[in-house]
């Protein structure tokens, strides 16, 4: 399936225009500020504080259930965290031409990967039980993130924070590969004859790619923030926004790397551990995760890190080795490991979706009281402050979770097989795939046990 | 010359500034108006577990006849707001929700406000003071608003004295097969002596003394010891209104059950780690010198304590044992109601 949205004139005008994006960013920034104020000054009770409910229930759910699966990095294009740094860099809020601030240094070569987001995600994961429950902590974490983004924006060029630091950016980038939206060049030959490459360097109509991507070389969504700058700056009208089939990027061999692979395992491990801690019936585990700094928490942290960064990839490596032996493959182990670890992206995304479903519908009714009383100060702005907690869709939650997990297993299995076939004949590819599919099956059974029982 | 680009930019900057200002200023201004508009007549009181700081106000000042408006909310778990020495119903204070109430005092004095929900291991420490002055401004608020000292103080009782049982009473108790029963006592159709029909006498004597009093009265010679104990139970029941027992049950459930347990055995979950009498009297060898709350079902002990002694224990608290003091909380009626209910653990007070 391939449908070019930019062929629709009014849609293209909308995408090229700077005002819609600016207004969205300004609105999300104002919402962000409101969230920080609520987190720091509002009620310390999480279920009655806008910061907790809108960040960790509404936004986080929206991101995982809708924004990423359907829009890829669409959220990144309106994310409020980097905008202040970017506006300062550019010296303008809307149109290019301002006198910007900042040193504009290149991001260090050694850090041009997503190991740093992997680390930041792991650290946030270690504190997640506290961050998710305490508005003050959420407020400070959000403030810390925006401060970091501003500082990095003033020191380094373009959106280095988004691409190389932001843990959520890493998460979105990984799973944006399966989203059905992409920005790509229409005709590479046109780019080849365009020497100025204004999509990279920028011109009066648009900035050079803030994500430091080269649109000509874009084969996957991970490094494209859907900001539409290249659409504006391309003088040859050679940039297209397309609707495509889900998971199309998984077939792209370029851009597969060990850091991306490891981030994928971090995501698999995190969703398993969060499901265990937050949805499981083990009170001691919850206590350990919550009591930051205690010996129990250190043990929990060590287990989380060892499991996500050691056990899960280790077992996957064993599965890949077993597959190579079964298939008699001569393809280098590292290449197979990295390639196949990209096949489990759908498995991870669907596991996150299943995990999110377990609490999202049940907690969605917290949103209405918080809308009327965002700070827990006894307001009733819209008359919804007293709306009782109602677990929505509880009758279909289990079914949806099972469907998501099984769907993820099937989807990933298809890609395990396809990726194996890139370098092996069909029969060998099937043998190479079997142990990896078994690995995915065991993961799915684990998630089913944790979520469905 | 102002270019179109600059106009656009300034428009965007203005819009952004307004949005950010609204996001910051609106809630803070509204909060300021909310708190400031009442000119200080409304107090905001945050309830927090003692481990998290307890009540946000230690002292509330009030004047007789002038209402105090309170906005209450909890910052952690469910609490409840009650005012000692009154019969005002306790108000639940739920996390993140705001409830409002007004207090109007008709007598000056030092009242205690406290939490009635078992919010944590130190729940009973969650108390504050309401200093109520007379309209003339005279302070005189150093004391409880009650008019006279409690009975145990008037009697000068040593409330830590060991329970007293005569050999005769002790032997008869050992022979009992079950609890003394008010219903069986009533069924005997004996006339209670005048003393056992008087509140004052019953409150200042132990059940064991009542038993001995009956035993030494020739009018009851024909009754067996077990029957006399039933008469004693009937005497206590006879002196207690149904409503008092019901009120006592409510208070016991609210304030005592977490430590003393539903059945009064002293096996409530919150009492497990309390030091008990050993904290007060190290080296004590009394039978109840154990850790944890007192066993209110111990007939031998309870029969040797008068209601006045129980009142003393209730009002003063346990001096390190873990038993809170209820002297600043309970009215006279509430004290005697709880004691009447507690008597039910060792005497079956149910009657038809």
Interface residues (C-beta under 8 A of the other chain):
Chain A: X22 X23 X26 X27 X29 X30 X31 X33 X34 X37 X38 X41 X43 X44 X45 X47 X48 X49 X92 X93 X94 X95 X97 X98 X374 X375 X376 X377 X378 X379
Chain B: X5 X8 X9 X12 X13 X15 X16 X19 X20 X22 X23 X24 X27 X28 X30 X31 X34 X71 X73 X74 X75 X76 X95 X96 X97 X98 X100
